[in-house]
Amino acid sequence: MAYVDWVYVLKAYRHRGIARKLFVEMEKDCVKNDINQYYLIRARNEDADRFYQSFENVERNEIPVLRRYLKD
């Protein structure tokens, strides 16, 4: 399992796919190292929610944690 504490992109650079690209690369590294899931401590704001909703196959609930399984 991997744990991501925070992801922050400066406002001037948001909505350009930067954080998404970071996650794509992190997920590749997780798979390469046999890590089957990760947790992300989520922020609670409109921009952050928009970003989190772009993830597929994740668990989200009232606790500000996003959990994603990369493989079984």
MODELLER restraints for C-alpha pairs under 7 A, 6 or more apart:
rsr = mdl.restraints
at = mdl.atoms
rsr.add(forms.Gaussian(group=physical.xy_distance, feature=features.Distance(at['CA:1:A'], at['CA:35:A']), mean=5.32, stdev=0.5))
rsr.add(forms.Gaussian(group=physical.xy_distance, feature=features.Distance(at['CA:1:A'], at['CA:36:A']), mean=6.13, stdev=0.5))
rsr.add(forms.Gaussian(group=physical.xy_distance, feature=features.Distance(at['CA:1:A'], at['CA:37:A']), mean=5.09, stdev=0.5))
rsr.add(forms.Gaussian(group=physical.xy_distance, feature=features.Distance(at['CA:1:A'], at['CA:38:A']), mean=5.36, stdev=0.5))
rsr.add(forms.Gaussian(group=physical.xy_distance, feature=features.Distance(at['CA:2:A'], at['CA:35:A']), mean=6.82, stdev=0.5))
rsr.add(forms.Gaussian(group=physical.xy_distance, feature=features.Distance(at['CA:2:A'], at['CA:37:A']), mean=6.44, stdev=0.5))
rsr.add(forms.Gaussian(group=physical.xy_distance, feature=features.Distance(at['CA:2:A'], at['CA:38:A']), mean=4.47, stdev=0.5))
rsr.add(forms.Gaussian(group=physical.xy_distance, feature=features.Distance(at['CA:2:A'], at['CA:39:A']), mean=6.41, stdev=0.5))
rsr.add(forms.Gaussian(group=physical.xy_distance, feature=features.Distance(at['CA:3:A'], at['CA:38:A']), mean=5.47, stdev=0.5))
rsr.add(forms.Gaussian(group=physical.xy_distance, feature=features.Distance(at['CA:3:A'], at['CA:39:A']), mean=4.88, stdev=0.5))
rsr.add(forms.Gaussian(group=physical.xy_distance, feature=features.Distance(at['CA:3:A'], at['CA:40:A']), mean=6.09, stdev=0.5))
rsr.add(forms.Gaussian(group=physical.xy_distance, feature=features.Distance(at['CA:4:A'], at['CA:39:A']), mean=6.04, stdev=0.5))
rsr.add(forms.Gaussian(group=physical.xy_distance, feature=features.Distance(at['CA:4:A'], at['CA:40:A']), mean=4.71, stdev=0.5))
rsr.add(forms.Gaussian(group=physical.xy_distance, feature=features.Distance(at['CA:4:A'], at['CA:41:A']), mean=6.54, stdev=0.5))
rsr.add(forms.Gaussian(group=physical.xy_distance, feature=features.Distance(at['CA:5:A'], at['CA:40:A']), mean=6.09, stdev=0.5))
rsr.add(forms.Gaussian(group=physical.xy_distance, feature=features.Distance(at['CA:5:A'], at['CA:41:A']), mean=5.43, stdev=0.5))
rsr.add(forms.Gaussian(group=physical.xy_distance, feature=features.Distance(at['CA:6:A'], at['CA:41:A']), mean=6.15, stdev=0.5))
rsr.add(forms.Gaussian(group=physical.xy_distance, feature=features.Distance(at['CA:9:A'], at['CA:19:A']), mean=6.97, stdev=0.5))
rsr.add(forms.Gaussian(group=physical.xy_distance, feature=features.Distance(at['CA:36:A'], at['CA:69:A']), mean=5.74, stdev=0.5))
rsr.add(forms.Gaussian(group=physical.xy_distance, feature=features.Distance(at['CA:36:A'], at['CA:70:A']), mean=4.99, stdev=0.5))
rsr.add(forms.Gaussian(group=physical.xy_distance, feature=features.Distance(at['CA:36:A'], at['CA:71:A']), mean=5.22, stdev=0.5))
rsr.add(forms.Gaussian(group=physical.xy_distance, feature=features.Distance(at['CA:36:A'], at['CA:72:A']), mean=6.71, stdev=0.5))
rsr.add(forms.Gaussian(group=physical.xy_distance, feature=features.Distance(at['CA:37:A'], at['CA:68:A']), mean=5.35, stdev=0.5))
rsr.add(forms.Gaussian(group=physical.xy_distance, feature=features.Distance(at['CA:37:A'], at['CA:69:A']), mean=4.15, stdev=0.5))
rsr.add(forms.Gaussian(group=physical.xy_distance, feature=features.Distance(at['CA:37:A'], at['CA:70:A']), mean=5.34, stdev=0.5))
rsr.add(forms.Gaussian(group=physical.xy_distance, feature=features.Distance(at['CA:38:A'], at['CA:67:A']), mean=5.84, stdev=0.5))
rsr.add(forms.Gaussian(group=physical.xy_distance, feature=features.Distance(at['CA:38:A'], at['CA:68:A']), mean=5.50, stdev=0.5))
rsr.add(forms.Gaussian(group=physical.xy_distance, feature=features.Distance(at['CA:38:A'], at['CA:69:A']), mean=6.73, stdev=0.5))
rsr.add(forms.Gaussian(group=physical.xy_distance, feature=features.Distance(at['CA:39:A'], at['CA:65:A']), mean=6.51, stdev=0.5))
rsr.add(forms.Gaussian(group=physical.xy_distance, feature=features.Distance(at['CA:39:A'], at['CA:66:A']), mean=5.67, stdev=0.5))
rsr.add(forms.Gaussian(group=physical.xy_distance, feature=features.Distance(at['CA:39:A'], at['CA:67:A']), mean=4.60, stdev=0.5))
rsr.add(forms.Gaussian(group=physical.xy_distance, feature=features.Distance(at['CA:39:A'], at['CA:68:A']), mean=6.62, stdev=0.5))
rsr.add(forms.Gaussian(group=physical.xy_distance, feature=features.Distance(at['CA:40:A'], at['CA:65:A']), mean=5.52, stdev=0.5))
rsr.add(forms.Gaussian(group=physical.xy_distance, feature=features.Distance(at['CA:40:A'], at['CA:66:A']), mean=5.03, stdev=0.5))
rsr.add(forms.Gaussian(group=physical.xy_distance, feature=features.Distance(at['CA:40:A'], at['CA:67:A']), mean=6.45, stdev=0.5))
rsr.add(forms.Gaussian(group=physical.xy_distance, feature=features.Distance(at['CA:41:A'], at['CA:64:A']), mean=5.94, stdev=0.5))
rsr.add(forms.Gaussian(group=physical.xy_distance, feature=features.Distance(at['CA:41:A'], at['CA:65:A']), mean=4.66, stdev=0.5))
rsr.add(forms.Gaussian(group=physical.xy_distance, feature=features.Distance(at['CA:41:A'], at['CA:66:A']), mean=6.50, stdev=0.5))
rsr.add(forms.Gaussian(group=physical.xy_distance, feature=features.Distance(at['CA:42:A'], at['CA:64:A']), mean=4.88, stdev=0.5))
rsr.add(forms.Gaussian(group=physical.xy_distance, feature=features.Distance(at['CA:42:A'], at['CA:65:A']), mean=5.30, stdev=0.5))
rsr.add(forms.Gaussian(group=physical.xy_distance, feature=features.Distance(at['CA:42:A'], at['CA:66:A']), mean=6.45, stdev=0.5))
rsr.add(forms.Gaussian(group=physical.xy_distance, feature=features.Distance(at['CA:43:A'], at['CA:64:A']), mean=6.79, stdev=0.5))
rsr.add(forms.Gaussian(group=physical.xy_distance, feature=features.Distance(at['CA:57:A'], at['CA:68:A']), mean=6.67, stdev=0.5))
rsr.add(forms.Gaussian(group=physical.xy_distance, feature=features.Distance(at['CA:58:A'], at['CA:66:A']), mean=6.73, stdev=0.5))
rsr.add(forms.Gaussian(group=physical.xy_distance, feature=features.Distance(at['CA:58:A'], at['CA:67:A']), mean=5.66, stdev=0.5))
rsr.add(forms.Gaussian(group=physical.xy_distance, feature=features.Distance(at['CA:58:A'], at['CA:68:A']), mean=4.69, stdev=0.5))
rsr.add(forms.Gaussian(group=physical.xy_distance, feature=features.Distance(at['CA:59:A'], at['CA:66:A']), mean=5.91, stdev=0.5))
rsr.add(forms.Gaussian(group=physical.xy_distance, feature=features.Distance(at['CA:59:A'], at['CA:67:A']), mean=5.21, stdev=0.5))
rsr.add(forms.Gaussian(group=physical.xy_distance, feature=features.Distance(at['CA:59:A'], at['CA:68:A']), mean=6.53, stdev=0.5))
rsr.add(forms.Gaussian(group=physical.xy_distance, feature=features.Distance(at['CA:60:A'], at['CA:66:A']), mean=5.26, stdev=0.5))
rsr.add(forms.Gaussian(group=physical.xy_distance, feature=features.Distance(at['CA:60:A'], at['CA:67:A']), mean=6.89, stdev=0.5))
